[in-house]
Amino acid sequence: MQRRSFLGAGATALATLPAANHAVTAASPDPAAATLAATAPRNFAAPHSLAPVRAGADRIIDIAVCRRPFRAQGPRIEAERRYGKTIVHNYGHGGSGWSLSWGSAKMALAMVRSTGERQIAVIGCGAMGLTTARVAQQNGLRVRIYCKERPPEVASSAATGLWTPDSRICTEEHATPAFAQRWEWMARASFKTYQSLLGLAENPVEWRDGYTLSDIPFDQPLNIEDDEPDYPDLNARLPDIRPKGVLLSPGEHPFRVPHVRRFTQMAFNISSYQRLLVDDFLRAGGEIVQRVFEHPRQFADLRERTLVNCTGYGARALLGDTSIIPVRGQTARLVPQAEVDYTLIYRGHNLVMVPRRDGLLVAAQGAHDFNNDDTSVDRALSAAAAERLAAVFA
């Protein structure tokens, strides 16, 4: 089961699968064919060599901190009547906000459409707010976004940018069959939309290979002591849309560790993806209004009669929703290296590196990030992660 989101980010890589050299044998049941394959000349190009990462604390160009809005029971997607308005809530997605945004927005839209309103308001301009606004526009609604901050100032700008649809989505005890079915629908709906965004200018969405490194065999669990609850592993419900990982032999990778898996995972270039969403929203006639809400009764002042509340962690203070637990997250960006085109995850070493167009993103967790709402930057934490990354290529 997932103890930390870093393990969830590499879930594709951690599946128990045959090694790469065994996979060829299994696919060739004919002994004669196997012999021919073994003796035939190999006129293939040499494997693509991996560009080394130039890492170090001196190459950090930015550090960002966010609070993931975790709810033990999972996201809140429901409607209520308050202050003369229909309020559809769409928040509390833990570390899966970007990953589930399209599917979650479509669930919320069904509640919006039941009101019959043709003009709605969306509160919040982060991952969930922008996506919900776009889904509403695509279904013929006029949308105005009210927000305290716009990208890139919103909290979701600090996300790692990996497609991790079950990252801190709920606790294991709340992962009922009904919840899992609902989650799967959101994950598949989001996945399908993301495939339509491949190949666009500035590459907002890409598929990348990555490598999970481990000091111990992958079938041995890590002994991680923390104060987080147990999270369910829901990815087994998506076997047809998650490429399988492959064990690599020592001669198939450049890393000085005993165990390596190669995996393939979808990733977001957050900055360019946010610009795409904002530009598409405005081009479709949307309007963004800067406004701070200190109490939900202020919703009564809005001209729209149907609102979608996408305030993320902000809903804790705005609505008094103490079911939202902050999970602190800190990411650092290193100087961009266009030649580095692979993700790196080092099990048990608190290290994740994602190659984005705006820099090599290095994520690290503190010992007490769960239920921690501190947004001050801990430079020493990111500097240590950058040095651990440098040691991989030393």
The 8 nearest C-alpha neighbors of each residue, nearest first, counted from 0:
[[1, 232, 231, 230, 2, 229, 171, 7],
 [0, 2, 230, 3, 7, 6, 232, 231],
 [1, 3, 229, 0, 230, 4, 6, 227],
 [4, 2, 5, 1, 6, 7, 167, 227],
 [3, 5, 7, 6, 166, 8, 167, 1],
 [6, 4, 8, 7, 3, 9, 351, 349],
 [5, 7, 9, 4, 8, 3, 1, 10],
 [8, 6, 4, 10, 9, 5, 166, 1],
 [9, 7, 5, 6, 163, 10, 4, 161],
 [10, 8, 12, 6, 7, 11, 13, 5],
 [11, 9, 7, 13, 12, 8, 6, 14],
 [12, 10, 9, 13, 14, 244, 262, 243],
 [11, 13, 244, 262, 9, 10, 14, 260],
 [12, 14, 10, 11, 9, 15, 217, 244],
 [13, 15, 12, 11, 16, 10, 244, 243],
 [16, 14, 13, 218, 17, 217, 244, 12],
 [15, 17, 14, 245, 18, 244, 246, 243],
 [18, 16, 21, 22, 19, 246, 245, 15],
 [17, 19, 246, 21, 20, 245, 247, 22],
 [18, 20, 22, 21, 245, 246, 247, 17],
 [19, 21, 22, 18, 23, 24, 248, 247],
 [22, 20, 18, 24, 19, 23, 17, 25],
 [21, 23, 25, 19, 24, 20, 17, 26],
 [24, 22, 26, 25, 21, 20, 27, 19],
 [25, 23, 27, 21, 26, 22, 33, 20],
 [26, 24, 22, 23, 27, 21, 28, 20],
 [25, 27, 23, 24, 28, 22, 21, 29],
 [28, 26, 24, 29, 25, 33, 23, 32],
 [27, 29, 30, 26, 25, 24, 33, 32],
 [28, 30, 32, 31, 27, 33, 34, 26],
 [31, 29, 33, 32, 34, 28, 27, 35],
 [32, 30, 34, 33, 29, 35, 36, 28],
 [31, 33, 35, 29, 30, 34, 36, 27],
 [32, 34, 30, 36, 31, 35, 27, 37],
 [35, 33, 37, 31, 36, 32, 30, 38],
 [34, 36, 32, 38, 37, 33, 39, 31],
 [35, 37, 33, 39, 34, 38, 32, 40],
 [36, 38, 34, 35, 39, 33, 40, 32],
 [39, 37, 35, 36, 34, 40, 41, 33],
 [40, 38, 36, 35, 37, 41, 34, 42],
 [41, 39, 42, 38, 37, 36, 43, 35],
 [42, 40, 43, 39, 44, 38, 36, 37],
 [41, 43, 40, 44, 39, 45, 46, 38],
 [44, 42, 41, 45, 46, 40, 47, 39],
 [43, 45, 46, 42, 47, 41, 48, 40],
 [44, 46, 47, 43, 48, 42, 41, 251],
 [47, 45, 48, 44, 251, 43, 49, 252],
 [46, 48, 45, 49, 44, 50, 252, 251],
 [49, 47, 46, 50, 45, 253, 252, 51],
 [50, 48, 51, 47, 339, 253, 341, 340],
 [49, 51, 339, 338, 48, 52, 340, 341],
 [52, 50, 49, 53, 392, 339, 338, 54],
 [51, 53, 54, 50, 339, 392, 389, 336],
 [54, 52, 51, 389, 55, 58, 336, 392],
 [55, 53, 389, 52, 385, 388, 58, 386],
 [54, 56, 385, 386, 57, 58, 389, 53],
 [55, 57, 382, 58, 385, 59, 386, 54],
 [56, 58, 55, 59, 54, 382, 60, 333],
 [59, 57, 333, 56, 55, 334, 60, 54],
 [60, 58, 333, 57, 56, 332, 61, 331],
 [61, 59, 333, 332, 58, 334, 62, 331],
 [60, 62, 332, 331, 59, 63, 333, 330],
 [63, 61, 331, 330, 332, 64, 376, 329],
 [64, 62, 330, 157, 329, 331, 61, 65],
 [63, 65, 329, 374, 328, 157, 376, 330],
 [64, 66, 328, 154, 327, 157, 374, 67],
 [67, 65, 327, 326, 325, 328, 68, 372],
 [66, 68, 326, 93, 325, 94, 69, 327],
 [69, 67, 312, 93, 91, 325, 323, 311],
 [70, 68, 93, 324, 323, 91, 67, 92],
 [71, 69, 323, 73, 72, 91, 322, 324],
 [70, 72, 169, 170, 73, 69, 173, 322],
 [71, 73, 169, 70, 173, 170, 74, 174],
 [72, 74, 169, 70, 168, 71, 92, 75],
 [75, 73, 91, 92, 90, 76, 70, 72],
 [74, 76, 90, 89, 91, 77, 88, 73],
 [77, 75, 89, 88, 74, 107, 90, 87],
 [76, 78, 88, 87, 75, 79, 89, 107],
 [79, 77, 87, 86, 88, 110, 85, 80],
 [78, 80, 86, 85, 81, 87, 77, 88],
 [79, 81, 85, 84, 86, 83, 82, 78],
 [82, 80, 84, 83, 79, 85, 86, 296],
 [83, 81, 84, 299, 296, 80, 298, 295],
 [82, 84, 81, 80, 299, 85, 304, 298],
 [85, 83, 304, 81, 82, 80, 305, 86],
 [84, 86, 80, 305, 79, 306, 304, 87],
 [87, 85, 306, 79, 78, 307, 84, 305],
 [88, 86, 78, 307, 77, 308, 306, 79],
 [87, 89, 308, 76, 77, 307, 78, 75],
 [88, 90, 76, 309, 75, 308, 87, 107],
 [89, 91, 311, 309, 75, 74, 92, 88],
 [90, 92, 74, 68, 69, 70, 93, 311],
 [93, 91, 74, 96, 95, 168, 90, 69],
 [94, 92, 69, 68, 167, 67, 168, 95],
 [93, 95, 166, 167, 96, 67, 92, 168],
 [96, 94, 164, 98, 166, 92, 93, 97],
 [95, 97, 92, 98, 99, 100, 94, 126],
 [98, 96, 100, 99, 126, 95, 127, 162],
 [97, 99, 164, 95, 162, 96, 100, 163],
 [100, 98, 186, 96, 102, 189, 97, 101],
 [99, 101, 97, 103, 127, 96, 102, 98],
 [102, 100, 189, 104, 103, 99, 130, 105],
 [101, 103, 185, 188, 189, 105, 104, 99],
 [102, 104, 106, 100, 105, 101, 185, 99],
 [105, 103, 131, 107, 101, 106, 102, 100],
 [104, 106, 108, 102, 107, 103, 101, 109],
 [107, 105, 103, 104, 108, 109, 102, 110],
 [106, 108, 104, 105, 110, 109, 76, 103],
 [109, 107, 111, 105, 110, 106, 104, 112],
 [108, 110, 112, 107, 111, 106, 113, 105],
 [111, 109, 113, 108, 107, 112, 78, 87],
 [112, 110, 108, 113, 109, 114, 107, 87],
 [111, 113, 114, 109, 115, 110, 108, 116],
 [112, 114, 110, 111, 115, 109, 116, 108],
 [115, 113, 112, 116, 111, 110, 305, 85],
 [114, 116, 112, 113, 117, 111, 118, 305],
 [117, 115, 114, 118, 112, 305, 119, 304],
 [118, 116, 140, 141, 115, 119, 139, 112],
 [119, 117, 141, 140, 116, 142, 303, 120],
 [120, 118, 142, 305, 303, 306, 141, 143],
 [119, 121, 306, 143, 142, 144, 303, 307],
 [120, 122, 307, 144, 306, 308, 145, 123],
 [123, 121, 308, 145, 309, 144, 146, 307],
 [124, 122, 146, 310, 128, 309, 125, 145],
 [125, 123, 128, 129, 149, 146, 126, 144],
 [124, 126, 128, 127, 153, 155, 123, 129],
 [127, 125, 97, 129, 128, 155, 130, 96],
 [126, 128, 130, 100, 125, 129, 309, 131],
 [129, 127, 124, 123, 309, 125, 131, 130],
 [130, 128, 132, 124, 131, 127, 126, 125],
 [129, 131, 133, 127, 132, 128, 126, 101],
 [132, 130, 104, 134, 128, 133, 129, 127],
 [131, 133, 129, 135, 130, 134, 128, 136],
 [134, 132, 136, 130, 135, 131, 280, 137],
 [135, 133, 137, 131, 136, 132, 130, 138],
 [134, 136, 138, 132, 133, 140, 137, 131],
 [137, 135, 140, 133, 139, 138, 134, 141],
 [136, 138, 134, 135, 139, 133, 140, 132],
 [139, 137, 135, 136, 140, 134, 133, 108],
 [138, 140, 136, 137, 135, 141, 117, 134],
 [139, 141, 136, 117, 135, 118, 138, 142],
 [142, 140, 118, 136, 117, 119, 139, 285],
 [141, 143, 119, 285, 120, 118, 140, 132],
 [142, 144, 286, 120, 285, 287, 121, 145],
 [145, 143, 287, 121, 120, 122, 288, 286],
 [146, 144, 288, 122, 290, 289, 287, 123],
 [147, 145, 123, 289, 290, 148, 124, 122],
 [146, 148, 291, 290, 289, 149, 145, 123],
 [149, 147, 146, 153, 152, 150, 124, 289],
 [148, 150, 152, 153, 124, 151, 146, 147],
 [151, 149, 152, 153, 273, 148, 156, 125],
 [150, 152, 153, 156, 149, 270, 273, 154],
 [151, 153, 150, 149, 148, 154, 156, 155],
 [154, 152, 150, 155, 151, 125, 148, 156],
 [153, 155, 156, 65, 157, 152, 125, 66],
 [156, 154, 157, 158, 153, 125, 126, 65],
 [155, 157, 154, 158, 151, 153, 269, 152],
 [158, 156, 155, 63, 154, 65, 64, 159],
 [159, 157, 155, 160, 156, 330, 269, 65],
 [158, 160, 161, 157, 362, 360, 330, 353],
 [159, 161, 267, 158, 266, 269, 268, 162],
 [162, 160, 266, 163, 159, 267, 265, 8],
 [161, 163, 98, 265, 266, 164, 160, 264],
 [162, 164, 166, 8, 165, 161, 98, 95],
 [165, 163, 95, 98, 166, 99, 162, 186],
 [166, 164, 168, 163, 167, 95, 233, 232],
 [165, 167, 94, 95, 168, 4, 163, 164],
 [168, 166, 93, 94, 169, 165, 230, 69],
 [167, 169, 165, 93, 166, 73, 92, 95],
 [170, 168, 73, 71, 72, 167, 70, 173],
 [171, 169, 230, 71, 172, 173, 229, 228],
 [170, 172, 231, 230, 174, 173, 229, 169],
 [171, 173, 170, 174, 175, 169, 231, 229],
 [174, 172, 171, 72, 170, 175, 169, 71],
 [175, 173, 171, 178, 172, 179, 176, 170],
 [174, 176, 178, 177, 173, 179, 172, 171],
 [177, 175, 179, 178, 180, 174, 181, 173],
 [178, 176, 180, 175, 179, 181, 174, 182],
 [177, 179, 175, 181, 180, 176, 174, 182],
 [180, 178, 182, 176, 181, 177, 174, 183],
 [181, 179, 183, 177, 178, 182, 176, 184],
 [180, 182, 178, 184, 179, 183, 177, 185],
 [183, 181, 179, 185, 184, 180, 178, 186],
 [182, 184, 186, 180, 185, 181, 187, 179],
 [183, 185, 181, 187, 182, 186, 188, 180],
 [186, 184, 102, 182, 188, 183, 187, 103],
 [185, 187, 183, 189, 184, 99, 188, 190],
 [186, 188, 190, 184, 189, 185, 183, 191],
 [189, 187, 102, 185, 191, 190, 186, 184],
 [190, 188, 101, 102, 186, 192, 187, 191],
 [189, 191, 187, 193, 192, 188, 186, 194],
 [192, 190, 188, 194, 189, 193, 187, 195],
 [193, 191, 189, 195, 194, 190, 188, 196],
 [192, 194, 190, 196, 195, 191, 189, 204],
 [193, 195, 191, 196, 192, 197, 190, 204],
 [194, 196, 193, 192, 197, 191, 198, 199],
 [197, 195, 193, 194, 204, 199, 198, 192],
 [198, 196, 204, 194, 199, 195, 205, 202],
 [197, 199, 202, 196, 200, 204, 205, 203],
 [200, 198, 202, 197, 196, 201, 203, 204],
 [199, 201, 202, 198, 203, 271, 197, 275],
 [200, 202, 203, 271, 199, 272, 268, 356],
 [203, 201, 204, 200, 199, 198, 205, 197],
 [204, 202, 272, 268, 271, 267, 201, 205],
 [205, 203, 267, 202, 197, 266, 196, 268],
 [206, 204, 266, 265, 197, 202, 207, 267],
 [205, 207, 265, 264, 266, 263, 208, 204],
 [208, 206, 264, 263, 341, 265, 205, 209],
 [209, 207, 263, 341, 262, 264, 342, 261],
 [208, 210, 342, 341, 262, 343, 261, 263],
 [211, 209, 261, 343, 260, 262, 342, 344],
 [210, 212, 344, 260, 259, 345, 343, 12],
 [213, 211, 345, 259, 258, 346, 344, 210],
 [214, 212, 258, 346, 215, 345, 259, 256],
 [213, 215, 257, 256, 258, 216, 212, 346],
 [214, 216, 213, 217, 258, 219, 257, 218],
 [217, 215, 218, 219, 258, 213, 214, 257],
 [218, 216, 219, 215, 13, 213, 220, 258],
 [217, 219, 216, 220, 15, 215, 13, 14],
 [218, 220, 217, 216, 221, 215, 222, 213],
 [221, 219, 218, 222, 217, 216, 215, 223],
 [220, 222, 223, 347, 219, 346, 215, 217],
 [221, 223, 220, 224, 347, 219, 2, 225],
 [224, 222, 221, 225, 2, 347, 3, 220],
 [223, 225, 222, 226, 227, 366, 2, 221],
 [226, 224, 227, 223, 366, 367, 2, 369],
 [225, 227, 228, 369, 224, 367, 366, 368],
 [226, 228, 225, 369, 229, 2, 3, 230],
 [229, 227, 230, 170, 226, 2, 171, 225],
 [228, 230, 171, 170, 2, 227, 231, 1],
 [229, 231, 170, 171, 1, 0, 228, 169],
 [232, 230, 171, 0, 233, 170, 1, 174],
 [231, 233, 0, 234, 1, 230, 165, 235],
 [234, 232, 235, 231, 236, 165, 179, 237],
 [233, 235, 236, 237, 232, 165, 238, 10],
 [234, 236, 237, 233, 238, 232, 241, 239],
 [235, 237, 234, 233, 238, 183, 179, 239],
 [238, 236, 234, 235, 239, 240, 241, 183],
 [239, 237, 241, 240, 235, 236, 234, 242],
 [238, 240, 237, 241, 242, 236, 243, 235],
 [241, 239, 238, 237, 242, 190, 187, 243],
 [240, 242, 238, 239, 243, 237, 11, 264],
 [243, 241, 263, 240, 244, 11, 262, 264],
 [244, 242, 241, 11, 245, 262, 12, 14],
 [243, 245, 262, 12, 261, 11, 260, 242],
 [246, 244, 261, 260, 19, 18, 247, 16],
 [247, 245, 18, 260, 19, 259, 261, 17],
 [248, 246, 260, 259, 251, 19, 18, 245],
 [247, 249, 251, 250, 246, 252, 259, 18],
 [250, 248, 251, 252, 247, 257, 253, 258],
 [251, 249, 248, 252, 253, 247, 254, 255],
 [250, 252, 248, 249, 247, 253, 46, 259],
 [251, 253, 250, 254, 249, 247, 248, 259],
 [254, 252, 255, 251, 250, 49, 249, 48],
 [253, 255, 256, 252, 391, 392, 212, 259],
 [256, 254, 253, 257, 391, 392, 249, 252],
 [255, 257, 254, 258, 214, 213, 212, 259],
 [256, 258, 214, 255, 259, 213, 249, 215],
 [259, 257, 213, 256, 212, 214, 216, 215],
 [260, 258, 212, 211, 247, 246, 213, 210],
 [261, 259, 246, 211, 245, 210, 247, 12],
 [260, 262, 210, 245, 244, 209, 12, 246],
 [263, 261, 244, 12, 209, 208, 210, 11],
 [264, 262, 208, 207, 209, 242, 206, 244],
 [265, 263, 207, 206, 208, 266, 262, 162],
 [264, 266, 206, 162, 205, 207, 161, 267],
 [265, 267, 161, 205, 160, 162, 204, 206],
 [268, 266, 204, 160, 269, 203, 161, 205],
 [267, 269, 203, 355, 270, 271, 272, 204],
 [268, 270, 272, 267, 271, 273, 160, 156],
 [271, 269, 273, 272, 268, 274, 151, 156],
 [270, 272, 274, 203, 273, 269, 268, 275],
 [271, 273, 203, 269, 275, 274, 270, 268],
 [274, 272, 276, 270, 275, 271, 269, 277],
 [275, 273, 271, 277, 272, 276, 278, 270],
 [274, 276, 272, 278, 273, 277, 279, 271],
 [277, 275, 273, 279, 274, 278, 280, 272],
 [276, 278, 280, 274, 279, 275, 273, 281],
 [279, 277, 275, 281, 280, 276, 274, 282],
 [280, 278, 282, 276, 277, 281, 275, 283],
 [281, 279, 277, 283, 285, 278, 282, 276],
 [280, 282, 285, 284, 278, 283, 279, 277],
 [281, 283, 279, 284, 280, 278, 285, 277],
 [284, 282, 280, 281, 285, 279, 136, 278],
 [285, 283, 281, 282, 286, 280, 141, 142],
 [284, 286, 281, 280, 142, 143, 283, 287],
 [285, 287, 143, 144, 281, 288, 284, 142],
 [286, 288, 144, 143, 145, 289, 285, 146],
 [289, 287, 145, 144, 290, 146, 286, 143],
 [290, 288, 146, 147, 145, 287, 148, 291],
 [289, 291, 147, 146, 145, 288, 292, 148],
 [290, 292, 147, 293, 146, 289, 145, 148],
 [293, 291, 294, 297, 290, 295, 317, 147],
 [292, 294, 317, 291, 295, 297, 316, 296],
 [295, 293, 296, 317, 292, 297, 318, 298],
 [296, 294, 297, 298, 317, 318, 292, 293],
 [295, 297, 298, 294, 299, 82, 300, 81],
 [298, 296, 295, 299, 300, 294, 292, 293],
 [299, 297, 296, 300, 295, 301, 82, 84],
 [298, 300, 297, 82, 301, 296, 83, 84],
 [301, 299, 298, 297, 302, 296, 303, 82],
 [302, 300, 303, 299, 298, 304, 297, 120],
 [301, 303, 304, 300, 299, 120, 298, 119],
 [304, 302, 119, 301, 305, 120, 118, 306],
 [303, 305, 84, 85, 302, 306, 119, 83],
 [306, 304, 85, 119, 303, 84, 86, 120],
 [307, 305, 120, 86, 121, 119, 87, 85],
 [308, 306, 87, 121, 86, 88, 122, 309],
 [307, 309, 88, 122, 310, 89, 87, 121],
 [310, 308, 128, 123, 89, 90, 122, 311],
 [309, 311, 123, 313, 314, 308, 122, 312],
 [312, 310, 90, 313, 309, 91, 314, 68],
 [311, 313, 68, 314, 315, 310, 67, 323],
 [312, 314, 310, 311, 315, 316, 317, 318],
 [315, 313, 317, 318, 312, 310, 316, 311],
 [314, 316, 320, 319, 313, 321, 317, 318],
 [317, 315, 319, 314, 318, 313, 320, 312],
 [316, 318, 314, 294, 315, 319, 293, 313],
 [319, 317, 314, 320, 316, 315, 295, 294],
 [318, 320, 315, 316, 317, 321, 314, 322],
 [321, 319, 315, 318, 322, 323, 314, 316],
 [320, 322, 323, 315, 319, 324, 316, 318],
 [321, 323, 320, 70, 324, 71, 315, 69],
 [324, 322, 70, 321, 69, 68, 315, 320],
 [323, 325, 69, 370, 68, 70, 322, 326],
 [326, 324, 370, 66, 68, 372, 67, 371],
 [327, 325, 369, 67, 66, 370, 368, 371],
 [326, 328, 66, 368, 371, 65, 325, 372],
 [327, 329, 65, 64, 66, 326, 364, 330],
 [330, 328, 64, 63, 362, 363, 65, 327],
 [331, 329, 362, 63, 361, 62, 64, 360],
 [332, 330, 62, 361, 61, 360, 381, 63],
 [331, 333, 360, 358, 61, 359, 59, 60],
 [332, 334, 59, 359, 58, 358, 60, 335],
 [333, 335, 358, 58, 60, 359, 336, 59],
 [336, 358, 334, 359, 333, 357, 337, 356],
 [337, 335, 338, 339, 334, 358, 359, 52],
 [336, 338, 339, 335, 340, 356, 354, 355],
 [337, 339, 336, 340, 50, 49, 51, 335],
 [340, 338, 337, 50, 336, 341, 354, 52],
 [339, 341, 354, 338, 337, 207, 342, 208],
 [342, 340, 209, 208, 339, 207, 354, 343],
 [341, 343, 209, 353, 352, 354, 210, 208],
 [342, 344, 352, 210, 209, 351, 211, 341],
 [343, 345, 351, 211, 350, 212, 210, 346],
 [346, 344, 212, 350, 348, 211, 213, 347],
 [347, 345, 213, 348, 212, 344, 349, 211],
 [346, 348, 349, 345, 221, 213, 223, 350],
 [347, 349, 350, 346, 345, 387, 344, 384],
 [350, 348, 363, 347, 364, 345, 346, 351],
 [349, 351, 345, 348, 344, 363, 384, 362],
 [352, 350, 344, 362, 361, 343, 345, 353],
 [351, 353, 361, 343, 360, 342, 344, 362],
 [352, 354, 342, 360, 359, 355, 361, 351],
 [355, 353, 359, 340, 342, 360, 341, 339],
 [354, 356, 358, 357, 359, 268, 353, 360],
 [355, 357, 358, 268, 335, 354, 337, 359],
 [356, 358, 355, 335, 359, 270, 268, 332],
 [359, 357, 335, 332, 334, 355, 333, 356],
 [358, 360, 354, 333, 332, 335, 355, 353],
 [359, 361, 332, 353, 352, 331, 358, 354],
 [362, 360, 352, 331, 330, 351, 332, 359],
 [363, 361, 330, 351, 329, 331, 350, 360],
 [364, 362, 349, 350, 384, 329, 381, 330],
 [365, 363, 349, 328, 366, 368, 329, 362],
 [364, 366, 368, 367, 363, 380, 327, 328],
 [365, 367, 368, 364, 225, 369, 226, 224],
 [366, 368, 365, 369, 371, 226, 225, 370],
 [369, 367, 327, 371, 326, 365, 366, 370],
 [368, 370, 326, 371, 367, 227, 327, 325],
 [371, 369, 325, 326, 324, 368, 372, 327],
 [370, 372, 368, 369, 325, 327, 373, 326],
 [371, 373, 325, 327, 374, 66, 370, 326],
 [372, 374, 371, 375, 327, 66, 376, 64],
 [375, 373, 64, 372, 65, 376, 327, 66],
 [376, 374, 373, 377, 64, 63, 372, 65],
 [375, 377, 378, 374, 64, 62, 63, 329],
 [378, 376, 379, 380, 375, 381, 329, 62],
 [379, 377, 381, 380, 376, 382, 62, 383],
 [378, 380, 382, 377, 381, 383, 384, 376],
 [381, 379, 383, 378, 382, 377, 384, 363],
 [382, 380, 384, 378, 383, 379, 331, 385],
 [381, 383, 56, 379, 385, 384, 380, 378],
 [382, 384, 386, 380, 381, 385, 379, 387],
 [385, 383, 381, 387, 386, 382, 363, 388],
 [386, 384, 55, 388, 382, 383, 387, 56],
 [385, 387, 389, 55, 383, 388, 384, 390],
 [388, 386, 384, 390, 389, 385, 383, 391],
 [387, 389, 385, 386, 391, 390, 54, 384],
 [388, 390, 54, 386, 387, 391, 392, 55],
 [389, 391, 393, 387, 392, 388, 386, 54],
 [392, 390, 388, 389, 393, 387, 254, 255],
 [391, 393, 390, 389, 51, 52, 388, 254],
 [392, 390, 391, 389, 388, 255, 51, 387]]
